[in-house]
Amino acid sequence: MSKNELLLASTSPRRRQMLAWMVADFEMMSFDIDESIIAGEKAEAYVFRMAKSKARHALQGNEHYKLILSSDTIVVQDGKILGKPENEAQARAMLQRLRGKIHKVLTAISVVNPESGLMITDCCIANVPMRNYSDEEIEHYIQSGDPFDKAGSYAIQNESFHPVEHFSGCFACVMGLPLCHVIRQMKKQGISIIDDARPVCAEQLDYACPISSSVLSFTDQITCCD
């Protein structure tokens, strides 16, 4: 795809980097949306709504693109959505809450075809086991500044803190863009980028994904459509 054919509705450096592993050229834009949680809203409903809302905002004035891709990632612990920390105290509290436990990361993507109006929304869910890091390690990590633009206050790919152990799900989902889900849903919109994300994850993330084949085999699955 050319630069004028795909719009990523995000300016996240991580999502830009990850999409570039599969697509040579694309545009990026950010859109301000209300990210407030509706009272009683479940985590999956919320992350779906955020991805779709970003895609809808991106559609306005950008109908010339072949496809628009949006994404939203949340961390969920015991039913509570953990967002990005606003200060050191919040980051510390989140990291202590997650320590030594398993939580969920949900990343929803929306792929919309401006010409047809079809929007396909999908969600990847990963169970993330955190290691039992020390308070001292938490403080060093906070001082690095890395937690402050990340849901749940951590990055799975951070090599010095390495917060996660014995992980067996979609590594890219936890980073913010589940590559196989993107491949699958773009194909449903008539655009084929690459056939398999496993070589990408192996090269870029040093991760041998155990679920890629299963995800890509669900070619008829559409989790949600508008």
C-alpha positions as CSV (number, residue, x, y, z in Angstrom):
1,M,0.0,0.0,0.0
2,S,1.1,3.5,-0.7
3,K,1.3,6.3,1.9
4,N,-2.0,7.8,0.7
5,E,-3.9,4.5,0.9
6,L,-3.7,3.5,4.6
7,L,-4.3,5.8,7.6
8,L,-3.4,4.7,11.1
9,A,-5.7,6.6,13.5
10,S,-2.9,7.0,16.1
11,T,0.4,8.7,16.6
12,S,1.6,6.1,19.1
13,P,5.3,5.4,18.4
14,R,4.9,1.8,19.2
15,R,1.9,1.3,16.9
16,R,3.8,3.2,14.1
17,Q,6.8,0.9,14.6
18,M,4.7,-2.3,14.6
19,L,2.6,-1.4,11.6
20,A,5.8,-0.5,9.7
21,W,7.0,-4.1,10.2
22,M,4.2,-5.2,7.8
23,V,3.4,-2.1,5.7
24,A,6.0,-0.1,3.9
25,D,4.2,3.3,4.0
26,F,1.2,4.8,5.6
27,E,-0.1,8.1,7.1
28,M,-0.7,8.7,10.8
29,M,-3.2,11.1,12.5
30,S,-4.4,11.4,16.1
31,F,-8.0,12.2,17.1
32,D,-9.3,13.5,20.4
33,I,-12.1,11.4,21.7
34,D,-13.8,11.1,25.1
35,E,-12.2,8.1,26.8
36,S,-14.5,8.1,29.8
37,I,-15.8,4.8,31.0
38,I,-19.6,4.5,31.0
39,A,-21.0,3.4,34.4
40,G,-21.3,-0.3,34.4
41,E,-19.5,-0.8,31.2
42,K,-17.5,-4.0,30.8
43,A,-13.9,-4.0,29.7
44,E,-14.5,-5.7,26.3
45,A,-17.4,-3.3,25.5
46,Y,-15.2,-0.3,26.4
47,V,-12.2,-1.3,24.3
48,F,-14.5,-2.1,21.4
49,R,-16.2,1.3,21.7
50,M,-12.8,3.1,21.9
51,A,-11.5,1.5,18.7
52,K,-14.7,2.2,16.8
53,S,-14.9,5.7,18.0
54,K,-11.3,6.4,16.9
55,A,-12.1,4.9,13.5
56,R,-15.3,7.0,13.1
57,H,-13.4,10.2,14.0
58,A,-10.7,9.3,11.5
59,L,-13.3,8.9,8.7
60,Q,-14.3,12.5,8.8
61,G,-12.5,14.3,5.9
62,N,-10.3,11.2,5.1
63,E,-12.6,9.3,2.7
64,H,-9.8,9.2,0.1
65,Y,-7.9,6.5,2.0
66,K,-8.5,2.8,1.0
67,L,-8.4,1.7,4.6
68,I,-8.4,3.3,8.1
69,L,-7.0,1.4,11.0
70,S,-7.5,2.2,14.7
71,S,-6.6,0.4,17.9
72,D,-7.1,0.7,21.6
73,T,-5.4,-1.2,24.4
74,I,-6.5,-1.7,28.0
75,V,-5.1,-3.6,31.0
76,V,-7.7,-5.3,33.3
77,Q,-7.1,-6.6,36.8
78,D,-10.0,-8.3,38.6
79,G,-12.5,-6.5,36.4
80,K,-10.9,-3.0,36.9
81,I,-9.5,-1.2,33.9
82,L,-6.1,0.3,34.6
83,G,-5.2,3.2,32.4
84,K,-2.1,5.3,32.0
85,P,-0.6,6.6,35.3
86,E,-0.8,10.3,35.8
87,N,2.0,10.4,38.4
88,E,4.6,8.3,40.2
89,A,2.2,7.3,42.9
90,Q,-0.3,5.9,40.4
91,A,2.4,4.0,38.5
92,R,3.7,2.5,41.8
93,A,0.2,1.5,42.9
94,M,-0.5,-0.2,39.5
95,L,2.8,-2.1,39.4
96,Q,2.3,-3.3,43.0
97,R,-1.2,-4.4,42.2
98,L,-0.1,-6.4,39.1
99,R,3.0,-7.9,40.8
100,G,3.0,-11.7,40.9
101,K,-0.5,-12.0,39.4
102,I,-2.1,-12.7,36.1
103,H,-4.1,-9.9,34.4
104,K,-5.6,-9.5,31.0
105,V,-4.7,-7.1,28.2
106,L,-7.3,-6.4,25.6
107,T,-6.5,-4.7,22.3
108,A,-9.3,-4.0,19.9
109,I,-8.8,-2.9,16.3
110,S,-11.2,-1.4,13.8
111,V,-10.5,-1.6,10.0
112,V,-12.9,0.6,8.0
113,N,-13.3,0.9,4.2
114,P,-14.3,4.6,3.6
115,E,-15.8,3.7,0.2
116,S,-18.1,0.9,1.3
117,G,-18.6,2.1,4.9
118,L,-17.8,-1.4,6.2
119,M,-16.1,-1.3,9.6
120,I,-14.8,-4.6,11.0
121,T,-13.8,-4.6,14.7
122,D,-11.9,-7.4,16.4
123,C,-10.3,-7.9,19.8
124,C,-7.3,-9.8,21.0
125,I,-7.2,-10.9,24.6
126,A,-3.9,-12.0,26.3
127,N,-3.4,-13.4,29.8
128,V,-0.3,-11.8,31.2
129,P,1.6,-13.3,34.1
130,M,3.7,-10.8,35.9
131,R,6.8,-11.8,37.8
132,N,7.4,-11.1,41.5
133,Y,9.6,-8.0,41.0
134,S,10.8,-6.1,44.0
135,D,9.9,-2.7,45.3
136,E,13.4,-1.5,44.4
137,E,12.9,-2.7,40.8
138,I,9.6,-0.8,40.7
139,E,11.3,2.4,41.8
140,H,14.1,2.0,39.2
141,Y,11.5,1.5,36.5
142,I,9.5,4.5,37.5
143,Q,12.6,6.7,37.5
144,S,13.3,5.5,33.9
145,G,10.1,7.3,32.8
146,D,8.9,4.3,30.9
147,P,5.6,3.6,32.7
148,F,4.0,7.0,32.1
149,D,2.5,6.5,28.6
150,K,1.4,2.9,29.0
151,A,-1.8,1.3,30.2
152,G,-1.0,-0.6,33.4
153,S,2.2,1.4,33.9
154,Y,4.5,-1.2,32.1
155,A,5.8,-2.3,28.7
156,I,6.1,-6.0,28.2
157,Q,9.1,-5.4,25.8
158,N,11.1,-3.4,28.4
159,E,14.3,-5.5,28.6
160,S,15.7,-4.0,31.8
161,F,12.5,-4.3,33.9
162,H,11.2,-7.5,32.0
163,P,8.0,-7.5,34.0
164,V,6.4,-10.5,32.4
165,E,7.4,-14.2,32.7
166,H,6.1,-17.5,31.2
167,F,4.0,-15.6,28.6
168,S,2.3,-17.7,25.9
169,G,-0.2,-15.4,24.2
170,C,0.0,-12.6,21.6
171,F,3.1,-10.5,22.5
172,A,2.1,-7.9,20.0
173,C,-1.4,-7.5,21.6
174,V,0.2,-6.5,24.9
175,M,2.4,-4.0,23.0
176,G,-0.7,-2.4,21.4
177,L,-1.2,-3.9,17.9
178,P,-2.1,-7.6,17.4
179,L,-0.4,-8.2,14.1
180,C,-2.3,-11.3,13.1
181,H,-5.7,-9.7,13.8
182,V,-4.6,-6.8,11.6
183,I,-3.7,-9.1,8.8
184,R,-6.9,-11.1,9.1
185,Q,-9.2,-8.1,9.1
186,M,-7.4,-6.3,6.3
187,K,-7.9,-9.3,4.2
188,K,-11.6,-9.2,4.8
189,Q,-11.5,-5.6,3.5
190,G,-9.8,-6.9,0.3
191,I,-6.2,-5.8,1.2
192,S,-3.5,-8.4,1.7
193,I,-0.3,-7.1,3.4
194,I,1.6,-10.2,4.5
195,D,0.5,-13.8,5.0
196,D,2.0,-14.6,8.4
197,A,3.2,-12.5,11.3
198,R,5.3,-15.2,12.9
199,P,8.5,-14.3,11.0
200,V,7.9,-10.7,12.0
201,C,7.4,-11.5,15.7
202,A,10.5,-13.8,15.6
203,E,12.7,-11.2,14.0
204,Q,11.4,-8.0,15.7
205,L,10.3,-9.3,19.1
206,D,12.5,-12.4,19.4
207,Y,9.2,-14.3,20.2
208,A,8.0,-17.6,18.7
209,C,4.3,-17.0,18.7
210,P,2.3,-20.1,19.6
211,I,-1.1,-18.8,18.6
212,S,-0.5,-17.1,15.2
213,S,-1.7,-20.1,13.1
214,S,-4.9,-20.4,15.2
215,V,-5.7,-16.7,14.9
216,L,-5.1,-16.6,11.2
217,S,-7.1,-19.7,10.6
218,F,-10.3,-18.1,11.7
219,T,-10.8,-16.5,8.3
220,D,-14.6,-16.3,8.7
221,Q,-14.6,-14.8,12.1
222,I,-15.9,-11.2,12.4
223,T,-16.2,-10.2,16.0
224,C,-18.2,-7.0,15.3
225,C,-19.3,-5.1,12.3
226,D,-20.9,-1.7,11.7
